[in-house]
Amino acid sequence: MEKLQAEDARYLRRKVKGGSLDVHPTEKALIVQYELEATILGEMGDPMVGERKECQKIIRLKSLNANTDIATLARKVVEECRLIHPSKLPEVEQLLFYLLNRKKSDKREKHSPRDLAPFEGMELDEEANINRIDHYVELLYEDIPEKVRGATLILHLARNPDNLEELLQNETALGALARVLREDWKQSVDLATTIIYVFFCFSSFSQFHGQVTHYKIGALCMNIIEHELKRYDLWQDELQKKANQNVKKEHEKAFKKYQGLLIKQEQLLQVALHLLLNLAEDTRTELKMRNKNIVHTLVKTLDREDEELLVLVVSFLKKLSIFLENKNDMAETYAVEKLARLLPCKHEDLLNTTLRLLLNLSFDTGLRSQMVQAGLIPKLSALLADESQRQLCVCILYHISVDDRFKSMFAYTDCIPQLMKMLFDCGESPMDPELISFCINLAANKRNAQVICEGNGLKMLMKRGLKLKDVLTMKMIRNVSQHDGPTKNLFIDYVGDLAAQTGVQEREEYVIECLGTLANLTIPDLDWELVLKEYNLVPFLKDHLKPGSAEDDLILEVVIMIGTVSMDDSCAAMMAKSGIISALIELLNSQQEDDEFVCQIVYVFYQMVFHQATRDVIIKDTQAPAYLIDLMHDKNAEIRKVCDNTLDIIAEYDEEWGRKIQSEKFRWHNYQWLEMVDNRAMGDDGEPFMYGDDGEPFMHNGDILERPDLFYSADGIIPADSTISPEFFIGYQNGDMGQQDNALNPCNSYFSFQMDEGEGREVRRNR
């Protein structure tokens, strides 16, 4: 029969406290029973709280069930209990009826993570009584079987939370349990399991953790677990030896024995790990466990097959994984490989807990690589069909998709078709940010983009993005549009829709994605001139080139768009006539520290110098070539490359600029060479010349180019030969070196190269 509910106690207490003097003795007995939180035992034989006080009459109703005749039972109670007057028979019947029909707890309710199911060997043929605790303690001083019996009786009491306070006050009992565990745990697995279970009952409540720690049960559990894992390895070796000997009967006998030992060992591991998990609520205690290699122990336990034990181990690892040191330990022990073995599985709790642990670990780049190597991409993709686990799988796969190395692997699974179906099922409702972010990452890969566009994929995305003005959907579309090949041609049907978004007052982030998609459409057959005229895009582009006119991201997309349309001859001419080139130069001055801006603006110049009309405008009417010369030696390799290509075209078509470009390149090259020579001439410690006391150079056998006397006489002014006139040095002393007509003279490298077209320009960009 079930334990009396708290509502029963409240009912009777209210009757007494309400001032009713006519309280029947039966009710008084039941009140005392409730106040002591006793248990009426039925056929289930649950643990109970025995009589703790004298002068009480507690009636135990062992036969109260759905088939009980309430009237007959009530008469029997009145007959056998002299404290109850026969006139109170109706009230006894009412009390029995109330007890029978009270709301019963759902025994099928799932256990919380703290709960631990009873294990084999806990059954007893007697009833545990809190009043006999001293006798149970005495059993702990007998032989192993009696110790097991005594510990089991105490365990039955400890499993009732009502007894924990009283047990805690009995230091003799707890001390004896701790001593027996410390001394005899190797002699009996049942004894060790039972005693640890007692302390586990205390560890289930935070207020008792101090007492459990006081008896050093946590450290003892760590030692026991480590020992049991070593025993497991020995069992495995012995089984393997039996199998290698090809003696079938011996192997079967050994295997049966192994199975029995394994069941008991896993019960011990489960209760010990449960206790440690409870104690790990305190981060200081958890740190002590980490110092004892708890992570390595748990990862090693992942090789087991018992699902309940695995749920516990994975839950423990998940709790530990939020700390960097523990995460690194899991990486070193290759925990991901063992976790991959658990996917997929039919045990729902194990599956969910494993996915949550993998999600925690997926924030680490190295562990994401281990996940891919362990084959988790196809496994997680297959789990997307499970709605209960879908969110976790999407989050893990999203983290994996962040790395460009792994994006292409998704194309060879059924992941993308499932994602597209999930997007389609969203309709017009908001999408989960993890889902659309995952899709955006995948769309950055060419093969994935092709899979996305299969069927009506692109059509569905465009319909949703344009109708709902969905920024994230448009970002995904923009990623798809960047890939060359058949996918890019599919966008021809949507050029007008995208261009129309730039002419209305939309959110900037939405316009950025639409404009970025258009800028990616480098399609030869696309008539950009018609698009620019029909949607009046040229004024829009020019207005948004002004610094501060919009967010930098939008201005950058405008520059990229100009570079795309400038591939067309007629479009380039439209841009040149509208004054966009001057606006680009002004933008270059204001954004000269931003490499992306500089590179894209230079690319626009590169596109325009291909066309005769725009080439003349750039060369003759703007300062663009001078800026390109300044950027020719930029730190950014991409900028240097685009500048060199653009200047080569300019030099080919304009003789004057060709000479200036050649001179600048020569000047830059000789500047480095002469600086080297000057450094050789000047000692590292600041001495004027590298000569000894005898006037001879230190480097007698050095390179002839490193001899300063080839360039200077003793006074450092008169040249050693007649190749350089005295006027050169006079100009040098007067600071008029820039006026010398020696464009190819190496010494010009020491001075700034100034061109007429460069007057009034900003300071040159970083060199």
Secondary structure as UniProt FT lines:
FT   HELIX           6..17
FT   TURN            18..19
FT   HELIX           25..35
FT   TURN            36..37
FT   TURN            43..44
FT   TURN            62..63
FT   TURN            66..67
FT   HELIX           70..80
FT   TURN            82..83
FT   HELIX           86..88
FT   HELIX           89..101
FT   TURN            107..108
FT   TURN            113..114
FT   TURN            120..121
FT   HELIX           130..132
FT   HELIX           133..139
FT   TURN            140..141
FT   HELIX           144..158
FT   HELIX           161..163
FT   HELIX           164..169
FT   HELIX           171..184
FT   TURN            185..187
FT   HELIX           189..203
FT   HELIX           206..208
FT   HELIX           209..214
FT   TURN            215..216
FT   HELIX           217..244
FT   TURN            245..246
FT   HELIX           248..279
FT   TURN            280..281
FT   HELIX           283..291
FT   TURN            292..293
FT   HELIX           294..301
FT   TURN            302..303
FT   HELIX           307..320
FT   TURN            321..322
FT   HELIX           324..332
FT   TURN            333..334
FT   HELIX           335..340
FT   TURN            341..342
FT   HELIX           348..361
FT   TURN            362..363
FT   HELIX           365..373
FT   TURN            374..375
FT   HELIX           376..382
FT   HELIX           383..385
FT   HELIX           387..401
FT   HELIX           404..407
FT   HELIX           408..412
FT   HELIX           415..426
FT   TURN            427..428
FT   HELIX           433..443
FT   HELIX           446..453
FT   TURN            455..456
FT   HELIX           457..468
FT   HELIX           471..481
FT   HELIX           486..489
FT   HELIX           490..494
FT   HELIX           495..500
FT   HELIX           501..503
FT   HELIX           508..520
FT   TURN            524..525
FT   HELIX           528..534
FT   TURN            535..536
FT   HELIX           537..543
FT   TURN            544..545
FT   TURN            547..548
FT   HELIX           552..565
FT   TURN            566..567
FT   HELIX           569..577
FT   TURN            578..579
FT   HELIX           580..590
FT   TURN            591..593
FT   HELIX           595..608
FT   TURN            609..610
FT   HELIX           612..621
FT   HELIX           624..630
FT   HELIX           631..633
FT   HELIX           637..653
FT   HELIX           655..681
FT   TURN            684..685
FT   TURN            693..694
FT   TURN            700..701
FT   HELIX           704..706
FT   HELIX           708..710
FT   TURN            714..715
FT   HELIX           726..734
FT   HELIX           737..739
FT   TURN            743..744
FT   HELIX           746..750
FT   HELIX           756..758
FT   TURN            759..760
//
